[in-house]
Structures are given as structure tokens and as C-alpha cells.
């Protein structure tokens, strides 16, 4: 038995476009985490 959606979803982009955006943001997050790691090490903190 399937459940009926109570909220209508309006698609403004394709799944492929959305996936591309998600992957680019994931890369940015990984770079940001690495930069914070380096900064913390410069400050003498142990991670």
C-alpha cells in the first residue's frame, strides 16, 4: 500500500542538475574541513 503525498512538489530542475549541485557542495565541505584541520594544527590544537 502506498501513501498519498500531502505536499505537492514543484520541480525547478532535473534530478541530474540537483545531483551535480550536491556533489559540488560536498567537495566544498571536504575542502573546508581540511582547511580547518590545517588551521587548528597551526594553532597547536590536536585533532
PDB file of N, CA, C and O in Angstrom, chain B, residues numbered from 101:
ATOM      1  N   UNK B 101       0.847  -1.183   0.000  1.00  0.00           N
ATOM      2  CA  UNK B 101       0.000   0.000   0.000  1.00  0.00           C
ATOM      3  C   UNK B 101       0.892   1.244   0.000  1.00  0.00           C
ATOM      4  O   UNK B 101       1.806   1.350   0.817  1.00  0.00           O
ATOM      5  N   UNK B 102       0.634   2.172  -0.898  1.00  0.00           N
ATOM      6  CA  UNK B 102       1.408   3.411  -0.973  1.00  0.00           C
ATOM      7  C   UNK B 102       0.658   4.529  -0.270  1.00  0.00           C
ATOM      8  O   UNK B 102      -0.570   4.551  -0.188  1.00  0.00           O
ATOM      9  N   UNK B 103       1.455   5.444   0.225  1.00  0.00           N
ATOM     10  CA  UNK B 103       0.896   6.592   0.930  1.00  0.00           C
ATOM     11  C   UNK B 103       0.758   7.760  -0.031  1.00  0.00           C
ATOM     12  O   UNK B 103       1.650   7.985  -0.850  1.00  0.00           O
ATOM     13  N   UNK B 104      -0.316   8.496   0.044  1.00  0.00           N
ATOM     14  CA  UNK B 104      -0.544   9.662  -0.799  1.00  0.00           C
ATOM     15  C   UNK B 104       0.262  10.853  -0.277  1.00  0.00           C
ATOM     16  O   UNK B 104       0.277  11.128   0.923  1.00  0.00           O
ATOM     17  N   UNK B 105       0.922  11.546  -1.186  1.00  0.00           N
ATOM     18  CA  UNK B 105       1.698  12.737  -0.811  1.00  0.00           C
ATOM     19  C   UNK B 105       0.742  13.876  -0.455  1.00  0.00           C
ATOM     20  O   UNK B 105      -0.173  14.187  -1.218  1.00  0.00           O
ATOM     21  N   UNK B 106       0.956  14.489   0.696  1.00  0.00           N
ATOM     22  CA  UNK B 106       0.100  15.603   1.099  1.00  0.00           C
ATOM     23  C   UNK B 106       0.665  16.944   0.662  1.00  0.00           C
ATOM     24  O   UNK B 106      -0.041  17.952   0.671  1.00  0.00           O
ATOM     25  N   UNK B 107       1.952  16.958   0.274  1.00  0.00           N
ATOM     26  CA  UNK B 107       2.587  18.202  -0.179  1.00  0.00           C
ATOM     27  C   UNK B 107       2.982  18.014  -1.640  1.00  0.00           C
ATOM     28  O   UNK B 107       3.664  17.049  -1.985  1.00  0.00           O
ATOM     29  N   UNK B 108       2.560  18.924  -2.480  1.00  0.00           N
ATOM     30  CA  UNK B 108       2.902  18.857  -3.888  1.00  0.00           C
ATOM     31  C   UNK B 108       4.313  19.383  -4.095  1.00  0.00           C
ATOM     32  O   UNK B 108       4.672  20.446  -3.588  1.00  0.00           O
ATOM     33  N   UNK B 109       5.106  18.631  -4.841  1.00  0.00           N
ATOM     34  CA  UNK B 109       6.484  19.031  -5.115  1.00  0.00           C
ATOM     35  C   UNK B 109       6.548  19.656  -6.504  1.00  0.00           C
ATOM     36  O   UNK B 109       6.148  19.046  -7.495  1.00  0.00           O
ATOM     37  N   UNK B 110       7.058  20.879  -6.555  1.00  0.00           N
ATOM     38  CA  UNK B 110       7.254  21.561  -7.830  1.00  0.00           C
ATOM     39  C   UNK B 110       8.719  21.415  -8.190  1.00  0.00           C
ATOM     40  O   UNK B 110       9.593  21.839  -7.433  1.00  0.00           O
ATOM     41  N   UNK B 111       8.993  20.817  -9.339  1.00  0.00           N
ATOM     42  CA  UNK B 111      10.368  20.562  -9.750  1.00  0.00           C
ATOM     43  C   UNK B 111      10.878  21.732 -10.590  1.00  0.00           C
ATOM     44  O   UNK B 111      10.345  22.034 -11.658  1.00  0.00           O
ATOM     45  N   UNK B 112      11.923  22.380 -10.077  1.00  0.00           N
ATOM     46  CA  UNK B 112      12.509  23.525 -10.761  1.00  0.00           C
ATOM     47  C   UNK B 112      13.766  23.147 -11.528  1.00  0.00           C
ATOM     48  O   UNK B 112      14.295  23.953 -12.294  1.00  0.00           O
ATOM     49  N   UNK B 113      14.245  21.924 -11.326  1.00  0.00           N
ATOM     50  CA  UNK B 113      15.444  21.451 -12.025  1.00  0.00           C
ATOM     51  C   UNK B 113      15.365  19.938 -12.113  1.00  0.00           C
ATOM     52  O   UNK B 113      14.579  19.295 -11.418  1.00  0.00           O
ATOM     53  N   UNK B 114      16.188  19.393 -12.971  1.00  0.00           N
ATOM     54  CA  UNK B 114      16.193  17.943 -13.137  1.00  0.00           C
ATOM     55  C   UNK B 114      16.958  17.281 -11.988  1.00  0.00           C
ATOM     56  O   UNK B 114      17.696  17.935 -11.252  1.00  0.00           O
ATOM     57  N   UNK B 115      16.764  15.986 -11.857  1.00  0.00           N
ATOM     58  CA  UNK B 115      17.483  15.228 -10.836  1.00  0.00           C
ATOM     59  C   UNK B 115      18.983  15.297 -11.122  1.00  0.00           C
ATOM     60  O   UNK B 115      19.788  15.385 -10.195  1.00  0.00           O
ATOM     61  N   UNK B 116      19.355  15.259 -12.384  1.00  0.00           N
ATOM     62  CA  UNK B 116      20.769  15.329 -12.755  1.00  0.00           C
ATOM     63  C   UNK B 116      21.392  16.652 -12.329  1.00  0.00           C
ATOM     64  O   UNK B 116      22.508  16.676 -11.810  1.00  0.00           O
ATOM     65  N   UNK B 117      20.674  17.757 -12.546  1.00  0.00           N
ATOM     66  CA  UNK B 117      21.175  19.073 -12.126  1.00  0.00           C
ATOM     67  C   UNK B 117      21.322  19.140 -10.604  1.00  0.00           C
ATOM     68  O   UNK B 117      22.309  19.665 -10.087  1.00  0.00           O
ATOM     69  N   UNK B 118      20.345  18.612  -9.910  1.00  0.00           N
ATOM     70  CA  UNK B 118      20.376  18.620  -8.453  1.00  0.00           C
ATOM     71  C   UNK B 118      21.542  17.785  -7.933  1.00  0.00           C
ATOM     72  O   UNK B 118      22.221  18.184  -6.987  1.00  0.00           O
ATOM     73  N   UNK B 119      21.771  16.637  -8.542  1.00  0.00           N
ATOM     74  CA  UNK B 119      22.883  15.776  -8.151  1.00  0.00           C
ATOM     75  C   UNK B 119      24.213  16.482  -8.370  1.00  0.00           C
ATOM     76  O   UNK B 119      25.110  16.381  -7.533  1.00  0.00           O
ATOM     77  N   UNK B 120      24.351  17.187  -9.470  1.00  0.00           N
ATOM     78  CA  UNK B 120      25.583  17.931  -9.769  1.00  0.00           C
ATOM     79  C   UNK B 120      25.845  18.993  -8.704  1.00  0.00           C
ATOM     80  O   UNK B 120      26.976  19.146  -8.244  1.00  0.00           O
ATOM     81  N   UNK B 121      24.822  19.712  -8.318  1.00  0.00           N
ATOM     82  CA  UNK B 121      24.961  20.752  -7.286  1.00  0.00           C
ATOM     83  C   UNK B 121      25.356  20.122  -5.957  1.00  0.00           C
ATOM     84  O   UNK B 121      26.240  20.629  -5.266  1.00  0.00           O
ATOM     85  N   UNK B 122      24.707  19.023  -5.599  1.00  0.00           N
ATOM     86  CA  UNK B 122      25.016  18.342  -4.338  1.00  0.00           C
ATOM     87  C   UNK B 122      26.476  17.907  -4.318  1.00  0.00           C
ATOM     88  O   UNK B 122      27.163  18.097  -3.314  1.00  0.00           O
ATOM     89  N   UNK B 123      26.956  17.328  -5.411  1.00  0.00           N
ATOM     90  CA  UNK B 123      28.343  16.856  -5.464  1.00  0.00           C
ATOM     91  C   UNK B 123      29.334  18.011  -5.347  1.00  0.00           C
ATOM     92  O   UNK B 123      30.375  17.865  -4.707  1.00  0.00           O
ATOM     93  N   UNK B 124      29.023  19.160  -5.958  1.00  0.00           N
ATOM     94  CA  UNK B 124      29.940  20.303  -5.878  1.00  0.00           C
ATOM     95  C   UNK B 124      29.996  20.843  -4.453  1.00  0.00           C
ATOM     96  O   UNK B 124      31.061  21.247  -3.985  1.00  0.00           O
ATOM     97  N   UNK B 125      28.878  20.854  -3.770  1.00  0.00           N
ATOM     98  CA  UNK B 125      28.850  21.328  -2.384  1.00  0.00           C
ATOM     99  C   UNK B 125      29.589  20.351  -1.479  1.00  0.00           C
ATOM    100  O   UNK B 125      30.300  20.771  -0.566  1.00  0.00           O
ATOM    101  N   UNK B 126      29.430  19.047  -1.721  1.00  0.00           N
ATOM    102  CA  UNK B 126      30.147  18.057  -0.920  1.00  0.00           C
ATOM    103  C   UNK B 126      31.647  18.263  -1.037  1.00  0.00           C
ATOM    104  O   UNK B 126      32.364  18.146  -0.043  1.00  0.00           O
ATOM    105  N   UNK B 127      32.135  18.568  -2.240  1.00  0.00           N
ATOM    106  CA  UNK B 127      33.561  18.819  -2.436  1.00  0.00           C
ATOM    107  C   UNK B 127      33.997  20.038  -1.642  1.00  0.00           C
ATOM    108  O   UNK B 127      35.056  20.031  -1.014  1.00  0.00           O
ATOM    109  N   UNK B 128      33.174  21.092  -1.671  1.00  0.00           N
ATOM    110  CA  UNK B 128      33.498  22.309  -0.931  1.00  0.00           C
ATOM    111  C   UNK B 128      33.568  22.035   0.568  1.00  0.00           C
ATOM    112  O   UNK B 128      34.440  22.572   1.252  1.00  0.00           O
ATOM    113  N   UNK B 129      32.676  21.221   1.081  1.00  0.00           N
ATOM    114  CA  UNK B 129      32.660  20.896   2.506  1.00  0.00           C
ATOM    115  C   UNK B 129      33.929  20.140   2.881  1.00  0.00           C
ATOM    116  O   UNK B 129      34.519  20.401   3.929  1.00  0.00           O
ATOM    117  N   UNK B 130      34.354  19.203   2.032  1.00  0.00           N
ATOM    118  CA  UNK B 130      35.572  18.449   2.309  1.00  0.00           C
ATOM    119  C   UNK B 130      36.787  19.378   2.336  1.00  0.00           C
ATOM    120  O   UNK B 130      37.658  19.237   3.194  1.00  0.00           O
ATOM    121  N   UNK B 131      36.844  20.313   1.411  1.00  0.00           N
ATOM    122  CA  UNK B 131      37.950  21.275   1.379  1.00  0.00           C
ATOM    123  C   UNK B 131      37.919  22.141   2.628  1.00  0.00           C
ATOM    124  O   UNK B 131      38.961  22.398   3.232  1.00  0.00           O
ATOM    125  N   UNK B 132      36.732  22.593   3.022  1.00  0.00           N
ATOM    126  CA  UNK B 132      36.597  23.419   4.211  1.00  0.00           C
ATOM    127  C   UNK B 132      37.054  22.656   5.453  1.00  0.00           C
ATOM    128  O   UNK B 132      37.745  23.220   6.302  1.00  0.00           O
ATOM    129  N   UNK B 133      36.682  21.392   5.568  1.00  0.00           N
ATOM    130  CA  UNK B 133      37.109  20.582   6.716  1.00  0.00           C
ATOM    131  C   UNK B 133      38.629  20.452   6.748  1.00  0.00           C
ATOM    132  O   UNK B 133      39.230  20.530   7.819  1.00  0.00           O
ATOM    133  N   UNK B 134      39.245  20.259   5.613  1.00  0.00           N
ATOM    134  CA  UNK B 134      40.704  20.133   5.556  1.00  0.00           C
ATOM    135  C   UNK B 134      41.382  21.440   5.956  1.00  0.00           C
ATOM    136  O   UNK B 134      42.387  21.437   6.669  1.00  0.00           O
ATOM    137  N   UNK B 135      40.822  22.556   5.491  1.00  0.00           N
ATOM    138  CA  UNK B 135      41.399  23.856   5.838  1.00  0.00           C
ATOM    139  C   UNK B 135      41.290  24.120   7.340  1.00  0.00           C
ATOM    140  O   UNK B 135      42.229  24.635   7.947  1.00  0.00           O
ATOM    141  N   UNK B 136      40.151  23.770   7.943  1.00  0.00           N
ATOM    142  CA  UNK B 136      40.013  23.913   9.392  1.00  0.00           C
ATOM    143  C   UNK B 136      41.014  23.034  10.122  1.00  0.00           C
ATOM    144  O   UNK B 136      41.592  23.458  11.122  1.00  0.00           O
ATOM    145  N   UNK B 137      41.227  21.819   9.640  1.00  0.00           N
ATOM    146  CA  UNK B 137      42.194  20.925  10.255  1.00  0.00           C
ATOM    147  C   UNK B 137      43.579  21.562  10.250  1.00  0.00           C
ATOM    148  O   UNK B 137      44.274  21.567  11.266  1.00  0.00           O
ATOM    149  N   UNK B 138      43.972  22.100   9.096  1.00  0.00           N
ATOM    150  CA  UNK B 138      45.279  22.754   8.984  1.00  0.00           C
ATOM    151  C   UNK B 138      45.358  23.948   9.924  1.00  0.00           C
ATOM    152  O   UNK B 138      46.370  24.133  10.601  1.00  0.00           O
ATOM    153  N   UNK B 139      44.308  24.760   9.977  1.00  0.00           N
ATOM    154  CA  UNK B 139      44.280  25.930  10.860  1.00  0.00           C
ATOM    155  C   UNK B 139      44.442  25.514  12.316  1.00  0.00           C
ATOM    156  O   UNK B 139      45.220  26.113  13.058  1.00  0.00           O
ATOM    157  N   UNK B 140      43.703  24.485  12.722  1.00  0.00           N
ATOM    158  CA  UNK B 140      43.801  24.017  14.108  1.00  0.00           C
ATOM    159  C   UNK B 140      45.199  23.513  14.418  1.00  0.00           C
ATOM    160  O   UNK B 140      45.712  23.747  15.512  1.00  0.00           O
ATOM    161  N   UNK B 141      45.816  22.832  13.482  1.00  0.00           N
ATOM    162  CA  UNK B 141      47.184  22.348  13.695  1.00  0.00           C
ATOM    163  C   UNK B 141      48.154  23.524  13.814  1.00  0.00           C
ATOM    164  O   UNK B 141      49.064  23.501  14.642  1.00  0.00           O
ATOM    165  N   UNK B 142      47.958  24.548  12.985  1.00  0.00           N
ATOM    166  CA  UNK B 142      48.807  25.752  13.076  1.00  0.00           C
ATOM    167  C   UNK B 142      48.689  26.376  14.454  1.00  0.00           C
ATOM    168  O   UNK B 142      49.667  26.892  14.995  1.00  0.00           O
ATOM    169  N   UNK B 143      47.490  26.329  15.022  1.00  0.00           N
ATOM    170  CA  UNK B 143      47.243  26.928  16.336  1.00  0.00           C
ATOM    171  C   UNK B 143      47.688  26.012  17.471  1.00  0.00           C
ATOM    172  O   UNK B 143      47.571  26.376  18.641  1.00  0.00           O
ATOM    173  N   UNK B 144      48.194  24.830  17.138  1.00  0.00           N
ATOM    174  CA  UNK B 144      48.701  23.927  18.141  1.00  0.00           C
ATOM    175  C   UNK B 144      47.682  22.975  18.731  1.00  0.00           C
ATOM    176  O   UNK B 144      47.981  22.264  19.691  1.00  0.00           O
ATOM    177  N   UNK B 145      46.501  22.949  18.181  1.00  0.00           N
ATOM    178  CA  UNK B 145      45.475  22.028  18.681  1.00  0.00           C
ATOM    179  C   UNK B 145      45.667  20.660  18.088  1.00  0.00           C
ATOM    180  O   UNK B 145      46.121  20.527  16.952  1.00  0.00           O
ATOM    181  N   UNK B 146      45.325  19.636  18.850  1.00  0.00           N
ATOM    182  CA  UNK B 146      45.411  18.266  18.339  1.00  0.00           C
ATOM    183  C   UNK B 146      44.018  17.811  17.960  1.00  0.00           C
ATOM    184  O   UNK B 146      43.078  17.941  18.745  1.00  0.00           O
ATOM    185  N   UNK B 147      43.887  17.288  16.775  1.00  0.00           N
ATOM    186  CA  UNK B 147      42.582  16.837  16.269  1.00  0.00           C
ATOM    187  C   UNK B 147      42.437  15.345  16.360  1.00  0.00           C
ATOM    188  O   UNK B 147      41.401  14.801  15.976  1.00  0.00           O
TER     189      UNK B 147
END
